[in-house]
């Protein structure tokens, strides 16, 4: 897996997981723009993994 692709996936997962941990454990609120943004990050990671020609299938 190319380093740039791995970094994008790792960064996206980190953003989503840290945001969810803050919501779950610390009661921080997630407003609609935050939820939409995290959904787009997850969708981008899925698109890369499913449709990217860079990854071996």
CHARMM-style PDB file with segment names, atoms N, HN, CA, C and O in Angstrom:
ATOM      1  N   UNK     1       0.845  -1.172   0.000  1.00  0.00      PROA
ATOM      2  CA  UNK     1       0.000   0.000   0.000  1.00  0.00      PROA
ATOM      3  C   UNK     1       0.894   1.241   0.000  1.00  0.00      PROA
ATOM      4  O   UNK     1       1.827   1.335   0.797  1.00  0.00      PROA
ATOM      5  N   UNK     2       0.612   2.178  -0.880  1.00  0.00      PROA
ATOM      6  HN  UNK     2      -0.146   2.102  -1.527  1.00  0.00      PROA
ATOM      7  CA  UNK     2       1.401   3.399  -0.920  1.00  0.00      PROA
ATOM      8  C   UNK     2       1.308   4.186   0.392  1.00  0.00      PROA
ATOM      9  O   UNK     2       0.271   4.191   1.055  1.00  0.00      PROA
ATOM     10  N   UNK     3       2.392   4.840   0.746  1.00  0.00      PROA
ATOM     11  HN  UNK     3       3.235   4.836   0.207  1.00  0.00      PROA
ATOM     12  CA  UNK     3       2.460   5.562   2.017  1.00  0.00      PROA
ATOM     13  C   UNK     3       1.412   6.670   2.090  1.00  0.00      PROA
ATOM     14  O   UNK     3       0.779   6.845   3.131  1.00  0.00      PROA
ATOM     15  N   UNK     4       1.219   7.407   1.028  1.00  0.00      PROA
ATOM     16  HN  UNK     4       1.733   7.265   0.181  1.00  0.00      PROA
ATOM     17  CA  UNK     4       0.237   8.494   1.033  1.00  0.00      PROA
ATOM     18  C   UNK     4      -1.171   7.992   1.272  1.00  0.00      PROA
ATOM     19  O   UNK     4      -1.953   8.624   1.982  1.00  0.00      PROA
ATOM     20  N   UNK     5      -1.487   6.865   0.685  1.00  0.00      PROA
ATOM     21  HN  UNK     5      -0.851   6.352   0.109  1.00  0.00      PROA
ATOM     22  CA  UNK     5      -2.807   6.270   0.857  1.00  0.00      PROA
ATOM     23  C   UNK     5      -2.991   5.762   2.287  1.00  0.00      PROA
ATOM     24  O   UNK     5      -4.043   5.965   2.893  1.00  0.00      PROA
ATOM     25  N   UNK     6      -1.976   5.111   2.814  1.00  0.00      PROA
ATOM     26  HN  UNK     6      -1.121   4.946   2.321  1.00  0.00      PROA
ATOM     27  CA  UNK     6      -2.037   4.618   4.195  1.00  0.00      PROA
ATOM     28  C   UNK     6      -2.180   5.786   5.168  1.00  0.00      PROA
ATOM     29  O   UNK     6      -2.934   5.697   6.137  1.00  0.00      PROA
ATOM     30  N   UNK     7      -1.465   6.869   4.917  1.00  0.00      PROA
ATOM     31  HN  UNK     7      -0.853   6.941   4.130  1.00  0.00      PROA
ATOM     32  CA  UNK     7      -1.547   8.045   5.790  1.00  0.00      PROA
ATOM     33  C   UNK     7      -2.941   8.662   5.741  1.00  0.00      PROA
ATOM     34  O   UNK     7      -3.468   9.074   6.774  1.00  0.00      PROA
ATOM     35  N   UNK     8      -3.537   8.731   4.569  1.00  0.00      PROA
ATOM     36  HN  UNK     8      -3.108   8.396   3.730  1.00  0.00      PROA
ATOM     37  CA  UNK     8      -4.887   9.295   4.451  1.00  0.00      PROA
ATOM     38  C   UNK     8      -5.892   8.456   5.228  1.00  0.00      PROA
ATOM     39  O   UNK     8      -6.759   8.999   5.913  1.00  0.00      PROA
ATOM     40  N   UNK     9      -5.782   7.154   5.124  1.00  0.00      PROA
ATOM     41  HN  UNK     9      -5.078   6.713   4.568  1.00  0.00      PROA
ATOM     42  CA  UNK     9      -6.695   6.269   5.846  1.00  0.00      PROA
ATOM     43  C   UNK     9      -6.473   6.390   7.348  1.00  0.00      PROA
ATOM     44  O   UNK     9      -7.437   6.501   8.106  1.00  0.00      PROA
ATOM     45  N   UNK    10      -5.226   6.370   7.786  1.00  0.00      PROA
ATOM     46  HN  UNK    10      -4.443   6.279   7.171  1.00  0.00      PROA
ATOM     47  CA  UNK    10      -4.907   6.473   9.208  1.00  0.00      PROA
ATOM     48  C   UNK    10      -5.379   7.805   9.776  1.00  0.00      PROA
ATOM     49  O   UNK    10      -5.939   7.840  10.872  1.00  0.00      PROA
ATOM     50  N   UNK    11      -5.167   8.888   9.062  1.00  0.00      PROA
ATOM     51  HN  UNK    11      -4.712   8.860   8.172  1.00  0.00      PROA
ATOM     52  CA  UNK    11      -5.591  10.213   9.534  1.00  0.00      PROA
ATOM     53  C   UNK    11      -7.109  10.304   9.638  1.00  0.00      PROA
ATOM     54  O   UNK    11      -7.644  10.806  10.626  1.00  0.00      PROA
ATOM     55  N   UNK    12      -7.789   9.820   8.619  1.00  0.00      PROA
ATOM     56  HN  UNK    12      -7.354   9.412   7.816  1.00  0.00      PROA
ATOM     57  CA  UNK    12      -9.257   9.849   8.639  1.00  0.00      PROA
ATOM     58  C   UNK    12      -9.821   9.038   9.778  1.00  0.00      PROA
ATOM     59  O   UNK    12     -10.734   9.486  10.471  1.00  0.00      PROA
ATOM     60  N   UNK    13      -9.288   7.847   9.981  1.00  0.00      PROA
ATOM     61  HN  UNK    13      -8.546   7.483   9.418  1.00  0.00      PROA
ATOM     62  CA  UNK    13      -9.757   7.000  11.083  1.00  0.00      PROA
ATOM     63  C   UNK    13      -9.463   7.662  12.427  1.00  0.00      PROA
ATOM     64  O   UNK    13     -10.285   7.596  13.341  1.00  0.00      PROA
ATOM     65  N   UNK    14      -8.314   8.291  12.554  1.00  0.00      PROA
ATOM     66  HN  UNK    14      -7.646   8.345  11.812  1.00  0.00      PROA
ATOM     67  CA  UNK    14      -7.964   8.965  13.805  1.00  0.00      PROA
ATOM     68  C   UNK    14      -8.909  10.107  14.127  1.00  0.00      PROA
ATOM     69  O   UNK    14      -9.322  10.261  15.276  1.00  0.00      PROA
ATOM     70  N   UNK    15      -9.257  10.902  13.139  1.00  0.00      PROA
ATOM     71  HN  UNK    15      -8.922  10.777  12.205  1.00  0.00      PROA
ATOM     72  CA  UNK    15     -10.173  12.027  13.345  1.00  0.00      PROA
ATOM     73  C   UNK    15     -11.527  11.522  13.834  1.00  0.00      PROA
ATOM     74  O   UNK    15     -12.082  12.041  14.803  1.00  0.00      PROA
ATOM     75  N   UNK    16     -12.043  10.523  13.165  1.00  0.00      PROA
ATOM     76  HN  UNK    16     -11.593  10.101  12.377  1.00  0.00      PROA
ATOM     77  CA  UNK    16     -13.358   9.995  13.525  1.00  0.00      PROA
ATOM     78  C   UNK    16     -13.322   9.345  14.907  1.00  0.00      PROA
ATOM     79  O   UNK    16     -14.201   9.600  15.730  1.00  0.00      PROA
ATOM     80  N   UNK    17     -12.325   8.517  15.169  1.00  0.00      PROA
ATOM     81  HN  UNK    17     -11.611   8.310  14.500  1.00  0.00      PROA
ATOM     82  CA  UNK    17     -12.268   7.811  16.447  1.00  0.00      PROA
ATOM     83  C   UNK    17     -12.052   8.751  17.632  1.00  0.00      PROA
ATOM     84  O   UNK    17     -12.667   8.568  18.682  1.00  0.00      PROA
ATOM     85  N   UNK    18     -11.193   9.747  17.479  1.00  0.00      PROA
ATOM     86  HN  UNK    18     -10.693   9.896  16.626  1.00  0.00      PROA
ATOM     87  CA  UNK    18     -10.971  10.703  18.567  1.00  0.00      PROA
ATOM     88  C   UNK    18     -12.233  11.541  18.808  1.00  0.00      PROA
ATOM     89  O   UNK    18     -12.572  11.820  19.958  1.00  0.00      PROA
ATOM     90  N   UNK    19     -12.916  11.936  17.761  1.00  0.00      PROA
ATOM     91  HN  UNK    19     -12.640  11.710  16.827  1.00  0.00      PROA
ATOM     92  CA  UNK    19     -14.158  12.691  17.924  1.00  0.00      PROA
ATOM     93  C   UNK    19     -15.220  11.866  18.633  1.00  0.00      PROA
ATOM     94  O   UNK    19     -15.913  12.364  19.520  1.00  0.00      PROA
ATOM     95  N   UNK    20     -15.346  10.600  18.239  1.00  0.00      PROA
ATOM     96  HN  UNK    20     -14.782  10.195  17.518  1.00  0.00      PROA
ATOM     97  CA  UNK    20     -16.323   9.731  18.891  1.00  0.00      PROA
ATOM     98  C   UNK    20     -15.949   9.445  20.347  1.00  0.00      PROA
ATOM     99  O   UNK    20     -16.830   9.360  21.202  1.00  0.00      PROA
ATOM    100  N   UNK    21     -14.667   9.299  20.634  1.00  0.00      PROA
ATOM    101  HN  UNK    21     -13.951   9.368  19.939  1.00  0.00      PROA
ATOM    102  CA  UNK    21     -14.221   9.090  22.011  1.00  0.00      PROA
ATOM    103  C   UNK    21     -14.529  10.319  22.863  1.00  0.00      PROA
ATOM    104  O   UNK    21     -14.959  10.177  24.008  1.00  0.00      PROA
ATOM    105  N   UNK    22     -14.322  11.502  22.338  1.00  0.00      PROA
ATOM    106  HN  UNK    22     -13.973  11.617  21.408  1.00  0.00      PROA
ATOM    107  CA  UNK    22     -14.649  12.725  23.060  1.00  0.00      PROA
ATOM    108  C   UNK    22     -16.134  12.829  23.345  1.00  0.00      PROA
ATOM    109  O   UNK    22     -16.540  13.289  24.413  1.00  0.00      PROA
ATOM    110  N   UNK    23     -16.938  12.404  22.395  1.00  0.00      PROA
ATOM    111  HN  UNK    23     -16.608  12.031  21.528  1.00  0.00      PROA
ATOM    112  CA  UNK    23     -18.387  12.416  22.581  1.00  0.00      PROA
ATOM    113  C   UNK    23     -18.807  11.387  23.627  1.00  0.00      PROA
ATOM    114  O   UNK    23     -19.616  11.682  24.507  1.00  0.00      PROA
ATOM    115  N   UNK    24     -18.259  10.188  23.526  1.00  0.00      PROA
ATOM    116  HN  UNK    24     -17.602   9.948  22.811  1.00  0.00      PROA
ATOM    117  CA  UNK    24     -18.662   9.086  24.400  1.00  0.00      PROA
ATOM    118  C   UNK    24     -18.182   9.285  25.837  1.00  0.00      PROA
ATOM    119  O   UNK    24     -18.980   9.200  26.770  1.00  0.00      PROA
ATOM    120  N   UNK    25     -16.890   9.548  26.025  1.00  0.00      PROA
ATOM    121  HN  UNK    25     -16.241   9.617  25.267  1.00  0.00      PROA
ATOM    122  CA  UNK    25     -16.318   9.577  27.371  1.00  0.00      PROA
ATOM    123  C   UNK    25     -16.384  10.944  28.049  1.00  0.00      PROA
ATOM    124  O   UNK    25     -16.507  11.023  29.272  1.00  0.00      PROA
ATOM    125  N   UNK    26     -16.304  12.009  27.272  1.00  0.00      PROA
ATOM    126  HN  UNK    26     -16.204  11.945  26.279  1.00  0.00      PROA
ATOM    127  CA  UNK    26     -16.224  13.338  27.859  1.00  0.00      PROA
ATOM    128  C   UNK    26     -17.469  14.182  27.639  1.00  0.00      PROA
ATOM    129  O   UNK    26     -17.526  15.330  28.079  1.00  0.00      PROA
ATOM    130  N   UNK    27     -18.465  13.625  26.961  1.00  0.00      PROA
ATOM    131  HN  UNK    27     -18.419  12.693  26.603  1.00  0.00      PROA
ATOM    132  CA  UNK    27     -19.723  14.333  26.763  1.00  0.00      PROA
ATOM    133  C   UNK    27     -19.639  15.533  25.843  1.00  0.00      PROA
ATOM    134  O   UNK    27     -20.497  16.414  25.893  1.00  0.00      PROA
ATOM    135  N   UNK    28     -18.625  15.581  25.009  1.00  0.00      PROA
ATOM    136  HN  UNK    28     -17.927  14.865  24.968  1.00  0.00      PROA
ATOM    137  CA  UNK    28     -18.512  16.694  24.066  1.00  0.00      PROA
ATOM    138  C   UNK    28     -19.573  16.539  22.987  1.00  0.00      PROA
ATOM    139  O   UNK    28     -19.877  15.430  22.548  1.00  0.00      PROA
ATOM    140  N   UNK    29     -20.118  17.648  22.576  1.00  0.00      PROA
ATOM    141  HN  UNK    29     -19.870  18.548  22.933  1.00  0.00      PROA
ATOM    142  CA  UNK    29     -21.200  17.579  21.594  1.00  0.00      PROA
ATOM    143  C   UNK    29     -20.644  17.517  20.175  1.00  0.00      PROA
ATOM    144  O   UNK    29     -19.596  18.083  19.866  1.00  0.00      PROA
ATOM    145  N   UNK    30     -21.372  16.818  19.340  1.00  0.00      PROA
ATOM    146  HN  UNK    30     -22.224  16.358  19.591  1.00  0.00      PROA
ATOM    147  CA  UNK    30     -21.076  16.762  17.907  1.00  0.00      PROA
ATOM    148  C   UNK    30     -22.272  17.373  17.189  1.00  0.00      PROA
ATOM    149  O   UNK    30     -23.370  16.816  17.210  1.00  0.00      PROA
ATOM    150  N   UNK    31     -22.054  18.526  16.551  1.00  0.00      PROA
ATOM    151  HN  UNK    31     -21.162  18.979  16.534  1.00  0.00      PROA
ATOM    152  CA  UNK    31     -23.151  19.155  15.834  1.00  0.00      PROA
ATOM    153  C   UNK    31     -23.276  18.553  14.429  1.00  0.00      PROA
ATOM    154  O   UNK    31     -22.465  17.722  14.020  1.00  0.00      PROA
ATOM    155  N   UNK    32     -24.289  18.984  13.718  1.00  0.00      PROA
ATOM    156  HN  UNK    32     -24.947  19.659  14.051  1.00  0.00      PROA
ATOM    157  CA  UNK    32     -24.573  18.426  12.401  1.00  0.00      PROA
ATOM    158  C   UNK    32     -23.398  18.566  11.429  1.00  0.00      PROA
ATOM    159  O   UNK    32     -23.081  17.603  10.731  1.00  0.00      PROA
ATOM    160  N   UNK    33     -22.741  19.730  11.357  1.00  0.00      PROA
ATOM    161  HN  UNK    33     -22.999  20.512  11.925  1.00  0.00      PROA
ATOM    162  CA  UNK    33     -21.592  19.821  10.446  1.00  0.00      PROA
ATOM    163  C   UNK    33     -20.471  18.836  10.797  1.00  0.00      PROA
ATOM    164  O   UNK    33     -19.819  18.301   9.900  1.00  0.00      PROA
ATOM    165  N   UNK    34     -20.242  18.593  12.094  1.00  0.00      PROA
ATOM    166  HN  UNK    34     -20.772  19.027  12.823  1.00  0.00      PROA
ATOM    167  CA  UNK    34     -19.209  17.632  12.492  1.00  0.00      PROA
ATOM    168  C   UNK    34     -19.594  16.224  12.069  1.00  0.00      PROA
ATOM    169  O   UNK    34     -18.751  15.470  11.583  1.00  0.00      PROA
ATOM    170  N   UNK    35     -20.842  15.869  12.245  1.00  0.00      PROA
ATOM    171  HN  UNK    35     -21.527  16.481  12.639  1.00  0.00      PROA
ATOM    172  CA  UNK    35     -21.307  14.530  11.859  1.00  0.00      PROA
ATOM    173  C   UNK    35     -21.244  14.356  10.346  1.00  0.00      PROA
ATOM    174  O   UNK    35     -20.833  13.303   9.859  1.00  0.00      PROA
ATOM    175  N   UNK    36     -21.644  15.369   9.611  1.00  0.00      PROA
ATOM    176  HN  UNK    36     -21.978  16.225  10.007  1.00  0.00      PROA
ATOM    177  CA  UNK    36     -21.574  15.299   8.146  1.00  0.00      PROA
ATOM    178  C   UNK    36     -20.118  15.187   7.694  1.00  0.00      PROA
ATOM    179  O   UNK    36     -19.801  14.392   6.810  1.00  0.00      PROA
ATOM    180  N   UNK    37     -19.245  15.971   8.291  1.00  0.00      PROA
ATOM    181  HN  UNK    37     -19.502  16.618   9.010  1.00  0.00      PROA
ATOM    182  CA  UNK    37     -17.831  15.928   7.922  1.00  0.00      PROA
ATOM    183  C   UNK    37     -17.215  14.569   8.194  1.00  0.00      PROA
ATOM    184  O   UNK    37     -16.473  14.045   7.363  1.00  0.00      PROA
ATOM    185  N   UNK    38     -17.515  13.994   9.349  1.00  0.00      PROA
ATOM    186  HN  UNK    38     -18.119  14.419  10.024  1.00  0.00      PROA
ATOM    187  CA  UNK    38     -16.982  12.663   9.657  1.00  0.00      PROA
ATOM    188  C   UNK    38     -17.564  11.605   8.740  1.00  0.00      PROA
ATOM    189  O   UNK    38     -16.880  10.646   8.385  1.00  0.00      PROA
ATOM    190  N   UNK    39     -18.825  11.769   8.351  1.00  0.00      PROA
ATOM    191  HN  UNK    39     -19.381  12.549   8.640  1.00  0.00      PROA
ATOM    192  CA  UNK    39     -19.433  10.838   7.402  1.00  0.00      PROA
ATOM    193  C   UNK    39     -18.737  10.912   6.049  1.00  0.00      PROA
ATOM    194  O   UNK    39     -18.529   9.890   5.397  1.00  0.00      PROA
ATOM    195  N   UNK    40     -18.380  12.112   5.632  1.00  0.00      PROA
ATOM    196  HN  UNK    40     -18.549  12.943   6.163  1.00  0.00      PROA
ATOM    197  CA  UNK    40     -17.660  12.267   4.366  1.00  0.00      PROA
ATOM    198  C   UNK    40     -16.262  11.652   4.445  1.00  0.00      PROA
ATOM    199  O   UNK    40     -15.780  11.078   3.468  1.00  0.00      PROA
ATOM    200  N   UNK    41     -15.612  11.769   5.604  1.00  0.00      PROA
ATOM    201  HN  UNK    41     -16.003  12.235   6.397  1.00  0.00      PROA
ATOM    202  CA  UNK    41     -14.296  11.146   5.783  1.00  0.00      PROA
ATOM    203  C   UNK    41     -14.414   9.626   5.653  1.00  0.00      PROA
ATOM    204  O   UNK    41     -13.628   8.992   4.949  1.00  0.00      PROA
ATOM    205  N   UNK    42     -15.400   9.054   6.334  1.00  0.00      PROA
ATOM    206  HN  UNK    42     -16.039   9.570   6.906  1.00  0.00      PROA
ATOM    207  CA  UNK    42     -15.605   7.604   6.265  1.00  0.00      PROA
ATOM    208  C   UNK    42     -15.936   7.182   4.831  1.00  0.00      PROA
ATOM    209  O   UNK    42     -15.429   6.170   4.346  1.00  0.00      PROA
ATOM    210  N   UNK    43     -16.783   7.956   4.160  1.00  0.00      PROA
ATOM    211  HN  UNK    43     -17.195   8.777   4.554  1.00  0.00      PROA
ATOM    212  CA  UNK    43     -17.128   7.639   2.773  1.00  0.00      PROA
ATOM    213  C   UNK    43     -15.892   7.701   1.878  1.00  0.00      PROA
ATOM    214  O   UNK    43     -15.738   6.870   0.983  1.00  0.00      PROA
ATOM    215  N   UNK    44     -15.021   8.663   2.106  1.00  0.00      PROA
ATOM    216  HN  UNK    44     -15.147   9.338   2.833  1.00  0.00      PROA
ATOM    217  CA  UNK    44     -13.795   8.775   1.319  1.00  0.00      PROA
ATOM    218  C   UNK    44     -12.869   7.594   1.537  1.00  0.00      PROA
ATOM    219  O   UNK    44     -12.275   7.085   0.586  1.00  0.00      PROA
ATOM    220  N   UNK    45     -12.741   7.154   2.782  1.00  0.00      PROA
ATOM    221  HN  UNK    45     -13.223   7.567   3.554  1.00  0.00      PROA
ATOM    222  CA  UNK    45     -11.898   5.991   3.073  1.00  0.00      PROA
ATOM    223  C   UNK    45     -12.468   4.743   2.405  1.00  0.00      PROA
ATOM    224  O   UNK    45     -11.723   3.938   1.846  1.00  0.00      PROA
ATOM    225  N   UNK    46     -13.783   4.584   2.462  1.00  0.00      PROA
ATOM    226  HN  UNK    46     -14.389   5.238   2.915  1.00  0.00      PROA
ATOM    227  CA  UNK    46     -14.417   3.432   1.805  1.00  0.00      PROA
ATOM    228  C   UNK    46     -14.207   3.494   0.298  1.00  0.00      PROA
ATOM    229  O   UNK    46     -13.883   2.485  -0.328  1.00  0.00      PROA
ATOM    230  N   UNK    47     -14.389   4.668  -0.284  1.00  0.00      PROA
ATOM    231  HN  UNK    47     -14.653   5.488   0.224  1.00  0.00      PROA
ATOM    232  CA  UNK    47     -14.182   4.813  -1.731  1.00  0.00      PROA
ATOM    233  C   UNK    47     -12.757   4.470  -2.137  1.00  0.00      PROA
ATOM    234  O   UNK    47     -12.538   3.793  -3.142  1.00  0.00      PROA
ATOM    235  N   UNK    48     -11.796   4.933  -1.360  1.00  0.00      PROA
ATOM    236  HN  UNK    48     -11.974   5.482  -0.543  1.00  0.00      PROA
ATOM    237  CA  UNK    48     -10.399   4.632  -1.663  1.00  0.00      PROA
ATOM    238  C   UNK    48     -10.153   3.128  -1.601  1.00  0.00      PROA
ATOM    239  O   UNK    48      -9.526   2.555  -2.492  1.00  0.00      PROA
ATOM    240  N   UNK    49     -10.652   2.496  -0.545  1.00  0.00      PROA
ATOM    241  HN  UNK    49     -11.162   2.961   0.178  1.00  0.00      PROA
ATOM    242  CA  UNK    49     -10.400   1.062  -0.378  1.00  0.00      PROA
ATOM    243  C   UNK    49     -11.125   0.209  -1.393  1.00  0.00      PROA
ATOM    244  O   UNK    49     -10.607  -0.834  -1.791  1.00  0.00      PROA
ATOM    245  N   UNK    50     -12.304   0.615  -1.827  1.00  0.00      PROA
ATOM    246  HN  UNK    50     -12.725   1.463  -1.505  1.00  0.00      PROA
ATOM    247  CA  UNK    50     -13.094  -0.204  -2.740  1.00  0.00      PROA
ATOM    248  C   UNK    50     -12.734   0.064  -4.206  1.00  0.00      PROA
ATOM    249  O   UNK    50     -12.643  -0.872  -5.001  1.00  0.00      PROA
ATOM    250  N   UNK    51     -12.534   1.312  -4.562  1.00  0.00      PROA
ATOM    251  HN  UNK    51     -12.608   2.072  -3.916  1.00  0.00      PROA
ATOM    252  CA  UNK    51     -12.428   1.659  -5.983  1.00  0.00      PROA
ATOM    253  C   UNK    51     -11.056   2.126  -6.445  1.00  0.00      PROA
ATOM    254  O   UNK    51     -10.859   2.300  -7.647  1.00  0.00      PROA
ATOM    255  N   UNK    52     -10.106   2.336  -5.554  1.00  0.00      PROA
ATOM    256  HN  UNK    52     -10.266   2.195  -4.577  1.00  0.00      PROA
ATOM    257  CA  UNK    52      -8.803   2.849  -5.967  1.00  0.00      PROA
ATOM    258  C   UNK    52      -8.025   1.797  -6.754  1.00  0.00      PROA
ATOM    259  O   UNK    52      -7.949   0.635  -6.354  1.00  0.00      PROA
ATOM    260  N   UNK    53      -7.456   2.218  -7.865  1.00  0.00      PROA
ATOM    261  HN  UNK    53      -7.518   3.162  -8.190  1.00  0.00      PROA
ATOM    262  CA  UNK    53      -6.646   1.311  -8.658  1.00  0.00      PROA
ATOM    263  C   UNK    53      -5.215   1.222  -8.122  1.00  0.00      PROA
ATOM    264  O   UNK    53      -4.413   0.433  -8.621  1.00  0.00      PROA
ATOM    265  N   UNK    54      -4.895   2.025  -7.111  1.00  0.00      PROA
ATOM    266  HN  UNK    54      -5.546   2.666  -6.705  1.00  0.00      PROA
ATOM    267  CA  UNK    54      -3.569   2.015  -6.513  1.00  0.00      PROA
ATOM    268  C   UNK    54      -3.395   0.784  -5.636  1.00  0.00      PROA
ATOM    269  O   UNK    54      -2.303   0.223  -5.547  1.00  0.00      PROA
ATOM    270  N   UNK    55      -4.478   0.370  -4.989  1.00  0.00      PROA
ATOM    271  HN  UNK    55      -5.366   0.825  -5.061  1.00  0.00      PROA
ATOM    272  CA  UNK    55      -4.414  -0.793  -4.099  1.00  0.00      PROA
ATOM    273  C   UNK    55      -4.496  -2.093  -4.878  1.00  0.00      PROA
ATOM    274  O   UNK    55      -5.251  -2.181  -5.846  1.00  0.00      PROA
ATOM    275  N   UNK    56      -3.736  -3.105  -4.479  1.00  0.00      PROA
ATOM    276  HN  UNK    56      -3.122  -3.033  -3.693  1.00  0.00      PROA
ATOM    277  CA  UNK    56      -3.885  -4.407  -5.119  1.00  0.00      PROA
ATOM    278  C   UNK    56      -5.198  -5.054  -4.667  1.00  0.00      PROA
ATOM    279  O   UNK    56      -5.551  -4.985  -3.489  1.00  0.00      PROA
ATOM    280  N   UNK    57      -5.916  -5.676  -5.595  1.00  0.00      PROA
ATOM    281  HN  UNK    57      -5.629  -5.732  -6.551  1.00  0.00      PROA
ATOM    282  CA  UNK    57      -7.189  -6.336  -5.264  1.00  0.00      PROA
ATOM    283  C   UNK    57      -7.046  -7.827  -5.376  1.00  0.00      PROA
ATOM    284  OT1 UNK    57      -8.007  -8.559  -5.138  1.00  0.00      PROA
TER     285      UNK     57
END
